[in-house]
Amino acid sequence: MRAITIPQSGGPEVLTWTEVPDPVPAAGEVLVEVAASAVNRADLLQRQGFYDPPAGSSPYPGLECSGRIVELGPGVAGWAVGDEVCALLTGGGYAQRVAVPAGQLLPVPKGLSPVEAASLPEVAATVWSNVFMVAHLRPAETVLLHGGGSGIGTMAIQLAKAVGARVLVTAGSAEKLARCAELGADVGINYREQDFVAAVREATGGAGADVILDIMGAKYLQRNVDALAVSGRLVIIGLQGGVQGELNLATLLAKRAAVAATSLRPRPLAEKAAIVAAVREHVWPLVEAGVVRPVVDRVLPMADAAAAHRVLEAGEQVGKVVLQV
């Protein structure tokens, strides 16, 4: 088969579409013929040499895909050759075939194309596991989503609105904020022009946000806690603003607030399977009902993965960039 390889760390130009050995499904895995994969920021970090794949996983980038099952490994039940699926991956989505643990498979939602389906698993699993399983967002609560125009942001807006929450988002342009509003965001904050802490306090009558989903890490740590409500929950899922920050614990104590940090890729198979099962139970019905929809910014050929990485690095997209085989 052919896959995007990373012969050496570097810029997008190092990504190489080349022939590699076909994967062989192990016990409990299926072999998927890939129709499309989507680009995530973790792929950029892997290309740059900052985020190696977990031991034993595919060396190729790509944390989600859609396609068709072409082979079952030993011990797989509940799936058949020919099934149209999408999947959460530990790696290997930028390829013509990938071996996937059966617990990380999802049926393609009714009415969706393979391209749309490829854009869903990683963001759906990330948002559901963090906003709902960790932070326990409830109806009528307020959630602040940093990076509202990203793949994660566009999914989180829709899921939060679906459960009856009030949604505040940050983004870097009026155009992105307008797209967030179209998806249901109640308040848009331009982080280039506004202090998001002040904007959150103004929007909530001084109360703050009950839940904050953060992709920045150190740069926003104290300010996020400042923006939290009493009993608020901050969940950090990205480190675009650095890895070391200072935090006034007195503020955290006074608010009886919680700070959590999570990652999805290195989790054990059983934990990933539990998250995928929760996504199938709670998110997939909303997708099939049209309440939550994929947001695909553009589709590029798999062989042109370098161009897709440049789009993400420039922050040009709203939603997901998809690579099609």
Backbone torsions as a table, in degrees:
resi	resn	phi	psi	omega
1	MET	NA	176.5	174.4
2	ARG	-114.6	147.9	179.7
3	ALA	-149.6	159.7	171.7
4	ILE	-82.1	117.7	178.4
5	THR	-107.5	165.0	178.8
6	ILE	-124.4	83.0	-176.8
7	PRO	-58.8	-30.7	177.6
8	GLN	-154.5	155.3	178.5
9	SER	-68.6	148.0	178.3
10	GLY	161.7	-155.2	-179.4
11	GLY	-76.9	-179.9	-178.4
12	PRO	-54.8	-26.8	-176.5
13	GLU	-65.7	-15.8	-179.5
14	VAL	-76.8	-16.8	-179.4
15	LEU	-66.2	128.0	-171.6
16	THR	-129.6	124.7	177.7
17	TRP	-89.0	108.3	-170.9
18	THR	-146.9	168.0	179.2
19	GLU	-77.9	135.6	178.7
20	VAL	-140.1	164.2	177.9
21	PRO	-64.4	145.5	175.1
22	ASP	-65.4	140.4	173.4
23	PRO	-71.7	153.6	177.4
24	VAL	-118.9	123.8	-178.2
25	PRO	-68.3	128.8	176.1
26	ALA	-83.5	-179.1	177.0
27	ALA	-57.8	132.7	179.7
28	GLY	82.3	4.9	-179.7
29	GLU	-116.1	161.9	171.1
30	VAL	-124.1	157.7	174.7
31	LEU	-100.9	124.5	-178.4
32	VAL	-110.5	129.0	170.0
33	GLU	-81.7	114.5	-169.0
34	VAL	-77.6	131.3	171.9
35	ALA	-95.2	-39.5	-178.4
36	ALA	-158.7	157.2	174.0
37	SER	-137.3	161.8	179.4
38	ALA	-118.2	156.7	-175.8
39	VAL	-95.7	131.9	176.6
40	ASN	-123.7	158.8	-177.6
41	ARG	-61.1	-29.7	176.8
42	ALA	-60.0	-31.5	177.8
43	ASP	-64.3	-38.6	178.6
44	LEU	-65.2	-41.9	179.6
45	LEU	-65.4	-38.9	177.7
46	GLN	-63.0	-43.5	179.1
47	ARG	-61.0	-34.5	-177.9
48	GLN	-82.0	-6.6	178.8
49	GLY	90.0	13.7	-176.5
50	PHE	-102.9	-3.6	-172.8
51	TYR	-149.5	79.7	-178.1
52	ASP	-68.7	147.3	176.4
53	PRO	-63.4	149.0	174.3
54	PRO	-57.9	151.8	-179.1
55	ALA	-55.8	134.7	177.1
56	GLY	86.1	-5.5	179.9
57	SER	-94.1	171.3	-180.0
58	SER	-60.4	139.5	177.7
59	PRO	-78.7	-8.3	-175.8
60	TYR	-88.7	148.7	178.8
61	PRO	-70.9	170.0	177.1
62	GLY	116.1	106.7	-173.6
63	LEU	-103.5	9.0	176.8
64	GLU	-163.5	158.2	178.9
65	CYS	-161.7	168.7	166.2
66	SER	-127.6	160.5	179.6
67	GLY	166.3	-154.4	-174.9
68	ARG	-131.0	135.2	177.7
69	ILE	-70.0	127.8	179.9
70	VAL	-116.3	-10.7	178.8
71	GLU	-160.6	142.4	175.8
72	LEU	-106.3	132.9	172.8
73	GLY	-78.3	170.5	179.3
74	PRO	-58.2	137.3	172.5
75	GLY	82.7	7.9	-180.0
76	VAL	-87.1	128.7	176.7
77	ALA	-127.8	153.6	176.6
78	GLY	90.2	-4.6	177.7
79	TRP	-132.7	154.4	-177.5
80	ALA	-136.6	154.3	173.7
81	VAL	-57.6	133.3	-178.5
82	GLY	100.7	-14.8	179.0
83	ASP	-63.1	135.5	174.4
84	GLU	-86.5	123.2	-172.0
85	VAL	-136.4	164.8	161.2
86	CYS	-129.3	164.0	-168.7
87	ALA	-151.8	146.8	167.2
88	LEU	-87.1	129.0	-173.8
89	LEU	-119.9	156.6	169.1
90	THR	-88.1	-13.3	179.2
91	GLY	163.4	170.3	173.2
92	GLY	96.4	4.8	-177.7
93	GLY	-71.8	-24.0	179.3
94	TYR	-83.1	65.5	-175.3
95	ALA	-160.3	169.2	177.8
96	GLN	-80.4	-22.2	177.6
97	ARG	-145.2	150.4	178.6
98	VAL	-150.1	141.3	175.0
99	ALA	-89.1	131.4	-172.9
100	VAL	-129.5	131.1	170.3
101	PRO	-57.6	134.7	-174.9
102	ALA	-58.8	-30.3	179.8
103	GLY	-69.7	-9.6	-179.9
104	GLN	-106.1	12.7	177.6
105	LEU	-91.7	147.6	173.0
106	LEU	-134.5	144.6	173.2
107	PRO	-68.7	148.4	173.6
108	VAL	-64.4	123.5	-179.6
109	PRO	-57.6	142.0	-179.6
110	LYS	-56.4	132.0	176.4
111	GLY	90.9	-3.8	-178.8
112	LEU	-100.6	146.8	174.5
113	SER	-81.0	163.8	175.8
114	PRO	-57.9	-36.1	178.8
115	VAL	-64.1	-46.0	178.6
116	GLU	-64.0	-41.9	-178.9
117	ALA	-63.8	-35.3	-179.3
118	ALA	-65.2	-21.6	-176.5
119	SER	-85.5	-3.4	-169.2
120	LEU	-99.0	-43.2	-166.0
121	PRO	-56.9	-47.7	-176.1
122	GLU	-66.5	-45.9	-178.5
123	VAL	-70.8	-39.2	179.4
124	ALA	-64.0	-43.7	-180.0
125	ALA	-67.7	-40.2	179.7
126	THR	-64.7	-48.4	-176.8
127	VAL	-68.2	-46.9	-176.8
128	TRP	-63.9	-43.1	-176.7
129	SER	-67.3	-34.6	-175.1
130	ASN	-91.1	-49.0	-175.8
131	VAL	-73.9	-32.8	-174.0
132	PHE	-109.8	-42.6	-178.6
133	MET	-80.9	-31.4	178.9
134	VAL	-96.2	-52.9	-174.8
135	ALA	-87.3	-14.9	175.5
136	HIS	54.7	48.7	176.4
137	LEU	-57.7	133.2	-177.0
138	ARG	-119.2	160.3	176.5
139	PRO	-55.2	142.4	177.7
140	ALA	76.3	-3.8	173.7
141	GLU	-80.3	165.5	178.7
142	THR	-108.4	130.8	177.7
143	VAL	-119.7	137.0	173.5
144	LEU	-106.4	124.8	-178.4
145	LEU	-114.9	114.0	174.6
146	HIS	-79.9	141.4	-177.7
147	GLY	71.0	50.8	-175.5
148	GLY	-61.0	-25.1	-179.0
149	GLY	-87.0	-3.2	-179.9
150	SER	-75.7	174.2	175.5
151	GLY	-58.9	-46.1	178.0
152	ILE	-64.9	-43.3	-179.0
153	GLY	-61.3	-45.3	-178.0
154	THR	-66.2	-33.6	175.3
155	MET	-71.8	-43.5	-177.0
156	ALA	-64.4	-38.6	176.4
157	ILE	-55.2	-49.8	-173.9
158	GLN	-68.2	-41.7	-179.7
159	LEU	-68.9	-39.3	178.7
160	ALA	-64.0	-41.8	177.3
161	LYS	-65.8	-34.6	-178.6
162	ALA	-64.1	-28.7	179.0
163	VAL	-95.3	2.6	175.2
164	GLY	90.5	22.8	177.7
165	ALA	-88.9	162.2	172.3
166	ARG	-95.4	133.2	-169.4
167	VAL	-116.7	123.5	171.4
168	LEU	-111.5	139.3	-179.5
169	VAL	-132.9	152.0	167.7
170	THR	-110.1	147.2	174.0
171	ALA	-158.5	168.0	-171.7
172	GLY	-100.1	6.6	179.2
173	SER	-153.6	156.5	177.2
174	ALA	-63.2	-34.2	-179.5
175	GLU	-65.0	-43.6	179.2
176	LYS	-67.2	-39.3	177.6
177	LEU	-63.5	-36.3	177.7
178	ALA	-64.4	-40.5	177.3
179	ARG	-65.0	-38.9	177.3
180	CYS	-62.4	-40.5	178.4
181	ALA	-62.9	-38.7	177.5
182	GLU	-60.5	-32.6	-179.8
183	LEU	-81.9	-9.7	176.5
184	GLY	123.4	-2.6	-179.8
185	ALA	-61.0	134.8	-177.8
186	ASP	-85.0	-35.2	-177.8
187	VAL	-136.2	128.8	176.6
188	GLY	-108.7	136.8	-177.8
189	ILE	-125.4	118.3	177.4
190	ASN	-83.0	105.9	-174.1
191	TYR	-68.4	-16.0	177.1
192	ARG	-78.0	-21.2	-173.7
193	GLU	-119.7	-17.8	-173.8
194	GLN	-125.9	152.1	169.8
195	ASP	-83.3	113.3	-173.4
196	PHE	-65.8	-28.4	178.5
197	VAL	-64.2	-48.5	178.7
198	ALA	-62.7	-40.1	-179.3
199	ALA	-65.8	-38.4	178.1
200	VAL	-66.6	-43.4	179.0
201	ARG	-62.2	-41.6	179.0
202	GLU	-63.8	-41.7	-177.2
203	ALA	-71.6	-20.5	-175.9
204	THR	-113.8	14.8	-179.2
205	GLY	62.3	30.4	178.7
206	GLY	88.5	-4.4	-175.1
207	ALA	-75.8	-37.8	-176.1
208	GLY	95.9	176.3	-178.2
209	ALA	-90.7	137.7	178.1
210	ASP	-72.6	-35.7	-179.9
211	VAL	-135.0	137.3	173.3
212	ILE	-126.8	127.9	174.4
213	LEU	-105.5	117.4	-168.9
214	ASP	-118.9	136.5	177.2
215	ILE	-111.4	-0.2	-171.4
216	MET	-96.9	-31.5	178.8
217	GLY	76.9	-127.4	-169.3
218	ALA	-55.5	-42.6	-174.7
219	LYS	-58.6	-34.6	-175.3
220	TYR	-104.8	2.2	-168.5
221	LEU	-56.3	-59.1	-177.7
222	GLN	-65.3	-40.4	-178.5
223	ARG	-65.9	-35.8	175.6
224	ASN	-62.5	-44.2	178.5
225	VAL	-63.4	-38.9	176.5
226	ASP	-60.2	-32.2	-177.3
227	ALA	-85.8	-7.5	-178.8
228	LEU	-74.3	150.9	170.4
229	ALA	-82.3	169.2	170.6
230	VAL	-58.6	134.8	-175.5
231	SER	65.2	23.4	179.6
232	GLY	-75.3	162.1	-178.4
233	ARG	-129.5	119.4	175.8
234	LEU	-103.0	126.0	177.3
235	VAL	-119.3	120.8	-178.0
236	ILE	-100.6	122.9	-178.6
237	ILE	-123.0	0.1	179.9
238	GLY	-148.7	160.3	-175.3
239	LEU	-128.7	36.4	-177.6
240	GLN	-63.7	-21.6	-180.0
241	GLY	-105.0	21.4	175.9
242	GLY	107.5	167.5	-171.6
243	VAL	-111.4	-13.3	-178.8
244	GLN	-124.9	124.8	179.7
245	GLY	-142.5	162.9	176.5
246	GLU	-102.7	146.6	-177.1
247	LEU	-136.5	129.5	174.3
248	ASN	-78.7	103.3	-176.0
249	LEU	-67.4	-23.9	177.7
250	ALA	-62.8	-37.9	176.9
251	THR	-63.5	-43.9	179.7
252	LEU	-62.5	-44.0	179.7
253	LEU	-64.4	-44.0	-178.1
254	ALA	-61.4	-32.7	-179.2
255	LYS	-90.6	-4.6	-175.2
256	ARG	49.9	44.8	-173.5
257	ALA	-100.6	168.8	-178.1
258	ALA	-129.9	143.3	174.5
259	VAL	-120.8	125.6	177.6
260	ALA	-125.9	150.7	175.7
261	ALA	-134.1	131.0	-176.0
262	THR	-137.9	158.2	169.4
263	SER	-136.1	156.8	-174.5
264	LEU	-105.4	-42.5	-170.5
265	ARG	-56.5	-45.5	-174.7
266	PRO	-85.8	5.5	-177.2
267	ARG	-66.4	153.0	176.2
268	PRO	-61.6	156.4	-177.6
269	LEU	-55.0	-41.5	-176.8
270	ALA	-63.9	-38.4	179.0
271	GLU	-68.1	-42.4	177.9
272	LYS	-63.1	-41.2	179.6
273	ALA	-62.4	-38.3	179.3
274	ALA	-66.3	-39.8	177.8
275	ILE	-66.1	-44.6	179.9
276	VAL	-62.4	-39.7	177.5
277	ALA	-62.8	-39.6	178.1
278	ALA	-66.5	-38.7	176.0
279	VAL	-61.7	-44.4	179.5
280	ARG	-62.1	-38.7	-178.3
281	GLU	-73.6	-42.7	-170.3
282	HIS	-102.3	-34.9	-174.2
283	VAL	-93.2	-43.1	-174.9
284	TRP	-57.9	-40.2	176.5
285	PRO	-61.5	-34.2	177.7
286	LEU	-69.1	-37.0	177.6
287	VAL	-66.1	-46.1	-177.7
288	GLU	-68.3	-25.5	177.1
289	ALA	-84.3	-6.5	-179.6
290	GLY	81.8	5.6	177.7
291	VAL	-71.9	-38.4	175.4
292	VAL	-117.4	133.0	-177.6
293	ARG	-131.3	151.1	176.1
294	PRO	-65.6	145.0	175.8
295	VAL	-118.3	102.2	-177.7
296	VAL	-108.4	117.0	-177.9
297	ASP	-74.8	-44.8	-179.7
298	ARG	-162.7	160.3	179.6
299	VAL	-122.6	129.7	-180.0
300	LEU	-126.6	157.0	176.0
301	PRO	-65.2	144.5	179.4
302	MET	-53.9	-39.1	-178.5
303	ALA	-64.2	-16.7	-178.6
304	ASP	-103.7	37.4	-179.3
305	ALA	-58.8	-30.8	-179.9
306	ALA	-59.6	-41.2	179.1
307	ALA	-64.2	-38.2	178.8
308	ALA	-64.4	-40.1	177.9
309	HIS	-64.6	-36.8	178.9
310	ARG	-65.0	-36.5	178.1
311	VAL	-61.8	-46.9	-179.9
312	LEU	-65.8	-40.6	-179.1
313	GLU	-65.5	-30.4	178.8
314	ALA	-83.4	-10.0	-178.8
315	GLY	66.8	31.8	-174.5
316	GLU	-82.4	-21.1	-167.8
317	GLN	-90.6	158.2	164.9
318	VAL	-120.0	119.2	-174.7
319	GLY	86.8	-145.0	-169.9
320	LYS	-103.8	148.3	168.3
321	VAL	-103.7	125.9	-173.4
322	VAL	-113.0	139.1	174.4
323	LEU	-104.5	126.7	-176.9
324	GLN	-109.7	132.9	177.8
325	VAL	-77.6	NA	NA
